[in-house]
Amino acid sequence: MGADLPTDPGWDALARTARGDTGAFTGLVEAHQERLLRLCERLLGDPEEARDAAQEVFLKAFRKAGEVRPLGQVYTWLYRIAMNLCLNKLRRRKLVRFLRFETDPEEPDAPAFDPPDAAPDPASALESRRRWQATRKAIAKLPDNQRAVLILARFEGLSYRQIAEVLGITEGAVESRLFRAMRRIEAIEGREDAQEKGAPRVSRTEGKR
């Protein structure tokens, strides 16, 4: 409960920004830019486009610094801006291309998009990698609204209530979309060789209430 009260220091930073303290906004960017960049890349699948999107998110936040009401956590407000922006970009593409979920080879230290667990031997590692690639393709084929819920729940670790706040939907809709997303992924995975083992599955229980 207490985590949802307007005690996030980010709100104070935004208030100071609205009064002309640009240094306060710089601190806000530094605190959230890595997390937002990762979210944008997971949604858009392109590092360069994700960087542009993250910059646009912060620009929008800067412009709205004096208008926003301090409710909940600042990062959920930033997530809402980022989700709307990225989903609009995806809609403008008029197609869903393969999302490159894994680490950018030019940024080896960047966090990977939930890579497979290390397997005990090379053969198992290869099968695990192949299985995860199939899962990634399945995620890329999800409708935008289901993929958004899945990414926020499974990879960003948001609760149903936080996801509902970010997307502007009910908790029931969050649960329904996540369930449908999991069913789609499981249907695709079910067509794989039943003997393939060792790769991570997207767990139906990952979402938090």
C-alpha positions, 0 to 999 in steps of 0.5 A, a space after each residue: 500500500 505504502 509504495 503507491 503513496 505519492 512519496 516517490 522522490 521523482 514527483 518532487 523532481 518533476 515539481 522542481 523541474 516545472 519551477 525551472 530546475 533542469 538539474 532535477 530533471 537530469 537526475 530523474 533521467 539518470 534514474 530511469 533511462 536504462 529501464 525505459 530504454 530496455 522497455 522500448 527495445 523489447 517493444 520495438 526490437 530495434 536499439 536505435 529506434 528504442 533510443 529515439 523513443 526513450 528520448 521522446 518519452 523524457 521530452 514528453 515527461 519534461 513538457 508535462 512536468 507541471 501538469 502531472 498529478 503525483 499518484 503512484 510511482 513515477 516509473 509507472 507514469 513514464 511506462 505509460 508514456 513509453 507504452 503509448 508511444 511504442 504501441 503507436 509506432 508499432 501500429 504505424 508500421 502496419 506489420 509486426 516484424 521479428 523482435 530482436 529480444 536479445 542483447 545487442 552485439 555492439 553492447 555486450 554488457 546490456 541486459 539480455 531479454 531473458 536468455 536461456 538458462 545455462 545448460 549442463 552440456 553443449 548439446 543441451 545448450 543448443 537445444 535450449 537456445 533453439 527452444 528459446 528462439 521459438 518462444 521469442 518468435 511466438 512472442 513476436 506474433 502476439 497482438 500488440 495488446 497481449 505482447 504489451 501485457 506479457 512484457 510488463 508482467 513477465 519481463 518487467 515484473 509489474 503487478 496486475 495493478 501496475 500494468 492496469 495503471 500503465 495501460 489504462 485498463 482494468 486488472 481483469 483485462 490484464 489477467 485476460 490478456 496475459 492468459 490469452 498470450 500464454 495460451 498462444 505461446 503454449 500452442 506454438 510451443 506445443 507443436 515443437 518436439 515433445 522431447 526438447 527439454 531444458 529451455 525456459 518457458 514463459 510461466 503462466 504464474 509470472 504476473 503479480 497481483 
